[in-house]
Amino acid sequence: MNRCYRPALLTVALCAALPLYARDAAPDAAERSPTDLAAVRVQARQPVADTVQTSSFGSGDWKDTPASLTVLDRMLLDSRQVRTLSELASNDASLGDSYAPVGYYQNIAIRGFPLDTGTGYRFNGLSSTGEQRLALENIQQVEILKGEAGLAAGVMAPGGIINYVGKRPAEVRTVTLGTDSEGSRYAALDAGHWLTPRVGVRVNAAWDGSESYIEHAEGRRNFYSLATDWLISDRSKLEVDANYQTSAQRSASGYQLLGARTLPRGVDREHMLGYQPWQRPVGIDSTNITALHTYQFNAQWQSRVSAGYSRSVIDDNVAFAYGCYYAAQCADGSVPGNYFAPDGDYDVYDYRSPDDTRRNLEARAELRGRIDTGRVGHDLSIGADRFERTIDKRRNVNEYVGTANIGDAQMPVFAPSPLQPGPSVRRLDSAQTALFAMDRMQFGEDWQWLAGGRFVRLDERAFDKRGAPERRSRLSRFLPQTALIWNATDEVNVYASYVRGISLGQEAPFWTSNDGAFLAPVLSRQTEVGVKYAAADALTLGAAVFRTSQPFQYARPDASDAGYTFVAEGQQTHTGLELTANGRLAEGLVLTASVSALQARARSTGTALYEGHQLVNVPKLRASVHADYALPFATGLAVTGGWRYASANAATVDGSVRAPAYHVVDLGLRFKHALGEHPVTWNLSVDNVFDRFYWRDTGSSAGDYYLFAGAPRQARLSVTFAL
């Protein structure tokens, strides 16, 4: 277990030594004028929404990025008291849960496509393993890029990217204490200081003892991070971020359809399916490190060299509720065994998979600059990228131990399996090498044309549970992208874009004839047209229409012994409209709102029953609104409120069963005052005020579909002291 600490501790030691080296390397730093010092600090406190770090069309400000992009700033994260990925997703209508259990690492979908956990999550623009409980205490803003992002990530799912941007050093010292209606205990520290005019540090830490609304799902979490900025010279800067987190919490299994045809009724959201006294918590330890060096050659040209390391170690332990293969109603094969029985019976499995280790390593070198050719200006970005990902796992234990029922008031206790996990072996070794280029051409004052792409070479090897070679994938592809931007007015931009992408083929479920086989990589295409309005220090408005397609991967019914074969046939097409509004609507009123209308269908699959209707876990309509209003008659007091909506959600591949539509209302208060000379901020939020029951997620994992209920009414209270 000590291995988990080594990368983080090594980086902390290097960062701690950095100020000492900087003091020796810059003996004249103490003689710099107060004016120079102020300039440094202003740079560290740039407005968070001015620029974005990760985009399919390179970095740039929000209005000049020809893609649908949402930036959630620190103020919103604090006022909503967002702590999990699922809670983060509720702030944008284009996002939704995609197998997001309580007590486990969570995944989300953007525009109806589940994110690839290997490449869909970024920290400071570099890949981060998605198989971790991503912390937010050290995050300044979250960038949500919707749609294809081949230039930023290469081989990835077409839904988009979530990029976490770390806090930079600043003069700040705050302590936050929190609790909730379940009795959880939370404490966080945020401390930053410029040690010299050229060296700044920022430390974030959090300690969380959570009491879940689900019985037996209490947990703990410890988080530590360090960010260091070193202004090596007037032209050179080094930014280093490192964080480490450990967590332990029992994972709550999801429900499944009864007899593959009926939604469970009378569900008790506080009940943990399959709970056994010997069930241990799921432990997840994660380390994330990034470093970025920038050098400004002159006013036009800059180099950027960055590297990132991300590691997650999962000790998976769960009494897993799954299927009904051993239940009386399913024994004769008349009911599909990978769903709960019609009477609510389900099987319980002793599942143990310790030391499940995921590693991401990425290095990138980029040159950015500007040249003019006649009347055309060129903003160029040229670079190379190397990304490596490995997965090491032990042969798991996954043994049936007994059968229970969703209506059991008292869970029967079964004996755990005597089997033990096997030795750790390499299961995946993947490497991407890429060259990328982008040219933003400016024609006069009104038109911009962006053209470029990424040439990626993928070499990936997969191994079976014993470590024997199972497959090898090699491919080379050029992923082009282009966009046209019209600066209609100083505040309005109109754009049209085209992007091609590639993602890895999915793995066949165990109940198909080609169990465990990986399909070939699939190509995707996206076209998008949008309008953006941005006025300084006011409201930003966005609208986008898009169409994304890729081959449809599904379990096709056939005459094989298993009854299904996992194939890629036909096309899966997502066509949608997105509307966003963010910023100051009136004096004291800040709005964050979005609407997503999405049609996701499969065509030409060869299975008529699966075509012509909405795909699983993709509601046709979502909406999310959050408002923050500072009361003019009560100094320091603000009222917050939110509304979330999702239309009916398909729960079966043939569209015959749908989870009902739902509305959820959230309310809150924020109060700021001074205690002596120290500002104090209180945040009270109540989620799901009317205690509405709803199915928030009908997503899949390993080819099976699960149902997760939304949380009941929950109140949270936090207080932040500025020291």
Secondary structure, 3 states (H helix, E strand, C coil): CHHHHHHHHHHHHHHHHHHHHHHHHCCCHHHCCHHHHHHHHHHHCCCCCCEECCCCCCCEECCCCCCEEEEEEHHHHHHHCCCCHHHHHCCCCCEEECCCCCCCCCCEEECCEECCCCCCEEECCEECCCCCCCCCCCEEEEEEEECCCHHHHCECCCCEEEEEEECCCCCEEEEEEEEECCCCEEEEEEEEEEEECCEEEEEEEEEEEECCCCCCCCEEEEEEEEEEEECCCCCEEEEEEEEEEEEEECCCCCECCECCCECCCCCCCCCCCCCCCCCCCEEEEEEEEEEEEEEECCCCCEEEEEEEEEEEEEEEEEEEEECCCCCCCCCCCCCCCCCECCCCEEEEEEEEEEEEEEEEEEEEEEEEEEEEECCEEEEEEEEEEEEEEEEEEECCEEEEEEEEECCCCCCCCCCCCCCCCCCEEEEEEEEEEEEEEEEEEEECCCEEEEEEEEEEEEEEEEECCCCCEEEEEEEEEEEEEEEEEEECCCCEEEEEEEEEEEECCCECCCCCCCCCCECCCEEEEEEEEEEEEECCCCCEEEEEEEEEEEEEEEEEECCCCCCEEEEEEEEEEEEEEEEEEEEEEECCEEEEEEEEEEEEEEECCCCHHHCCCCCCCCCCEEEEEEEEEECCCCCCEEEEEEEEEECCEECCCCCCCEECCEEEEEEEEEEEEEECCEEEEEEEEEECCCCCCCEEECCEECCEECEEECCCCEEEEEEEEEC
